[in-house]
Amino acid sequence: MRRPGFLLIGLLLSTAVLAADDRTVLFDEDTDFSTFKTFTLREGGIGSQRPELNNPITIKKITDAIRSELVTKGLKESPGPSDLAVEFKVTAADFEIGPFGRVNPLGGRGRGRGPAPTSQPDFTDATLVIDLRAGEHGPLVWRGVYNDTENSPAKVAEALPKDALRLLADYPPKRKK
């Protein structure tokens, strides 16, 4: 009789965890974002040993999503010096739900460190950070952070370009009146 109860608790916890996507956008309120007309997109990185995530195709899809959204916002991509330098980084960790619904990192080291886990995770948690800097090496003026939890690394890889679009929907930031 106890086993079905624990199974139900584990299922409910995994459902709650999978619904835990959130985003945060921070920006310098003293920056006039209307002055930015061009951007340079720097190569992004993915901190995960999972081949579903850490591969050139996933990086290209995220890069293309960022590029297309910034162009839609009226910015032009520049190969040389530009008004904004755009960088992104993804970190990811795999987890399993153990006895009594306890969540444990696979591989025991967390967030993209150590050897690739050999077992299939119960869920993967990834964080996408997009930074916009004024000029090539200037100060950070805008940061978007998206945390996405899916039931497999492949689903995280599929969601990351959409997550980038959701973050950049808040660019340029709205001025408080």
N, C-alpha and C positions, 0 to 999 in steps of 0.2 A: 504494500500500500504506500510506503514511503517513496519508492522509486518514481512513480508517476508524478508525485508532488515535486520532487527535485527536478524532474525533466521539465515540468511546467514552469518552474521558477527560472531555469536556465533559458528556456525559450523566450520567456517574457523579458529577461535581461538582455538577451541578444537582440530582440526587437527594439528595445529601448536604446541600445547602443547604436544600432543601424540608423536610427532617426536623429542622431546627434550632430548633424551638419550645422556649422555656424560660420559666420564671416564677420570680420572686423576691418574697418577702414580708418586709418589715421592720416592726418595731413597737417601741414604747417599753415595755420590760419593767416599768417602774414604774407603768404605767397600769392601773387596774382597769376593764376593759372591761365588766364587769357593771353598772356605773353608767350606761352609755349606754342611753337608752330611745327617743330621738327623733333624727331626722336631717333635714337639708335638702340636697336635691340641686341643686347649682349647674349652670349650663349648661356642657356640655363643649365641647371644640374638637378639630378635626382639622387637622393641619398637612400638607396634601397638595394638589396642584393637580388630582389625578385626580378627575373627577366621580363615579366609582364610590364613592369614599371620602368626599370632602368634600361632603356633601349632608345636608339635614335628615332624610331617612329613616334614614340610617346612624346619625346622632347620636341620633335617637329610639329606635332599636332598642337601642343601647348603654345609654342612659338607662333604658329600660324593664327591661332585664336587671339593671342595678344595683339599681333600685328593688325589683323583685320578690325578688331575693336577700336584700336587707336586711330586707324585710318578713318573709320566710321565717325569718330569723334572730331575729325577735321585736322588731324596731325598728319604730317608727311614723314615717311621714313627717309633717313639720311645716312649714307655710308660713312660720311666723315663727321666732323664736329656737329653736334646738334644741341637743341635746347634741353632735351631730356635724355638721360641714359636709363634704359629699362632693363632690369635684371629680375630673374625669377629663380626660385629654389623650391624643390619638393623634398620633404622628408617623410618616410613611411615606416610603420612598424606593424608586424603581424601579431595577432593575439588568438588565444584559445580560451574557451570557457571550460574550466576544470570542475572538480567536484564542488558541490554546494554553490554553483554559479560564480565561482571565483574566476576573475579574468587574469590570465597569465600571459606575458609576452613570450612568443615563440623564439627560440634561440637564446633566451635569457639575457640578451644584451640591449634590446630595444632599438628604436629609431635608426635603422639602416646600418648598424655596426655589426661586425662579426660575420661568420659564414652564412650563406643562404640557408634558411630553414628548409628542412627536408619534408616536413609534413604540411598538409593543407591547413591554412588558418581558419578559424571560425569567423574572423573578420579582420580587415586591414584598416588602419587609421592613417590617413595622410594629411599633411599640412602643406599647402601651397602659399608661398610668400612672393608677392610682386612688389618690387621697389622701383620708384621713380626718383631719380636724382636730377637736380638742376645742373645742367652741363655734364661734361664727361666725367669729372671727378668732384662734382659739387655736393652740397648737402642733400640729404634725404628730404624730399618735400611731400611724398605721398607713399603710403604703405598699405597694401591690402593683404589680409591673411584669411585664408579659407581652410577650414578643417572639415574633412570629408571622411566618413566611415562607411565602408561597403563590406559585403560578405565575401569578397575575393579581391586579390590584387588586380586581376583583369578588369573588374568593374571599376576599381579606383582609376586605373589607367584610362578607361573609357570616359569617366566623369571629369577628369582634370581639365580638359579644354573648356568644358561647360562651366566649371568652377572659375576659371580665369575670366570668362565672359561675365559671370555674375559679379565678380569683384570689380571689373572695369566699368560695369554699369554705373558705379558711383564716382566715375571720373568724367569731367572735372568735378570737384566737390562743390556742393551748394553753399553759398555764402549765408551765414546767419545774419538775420536782420535785427 
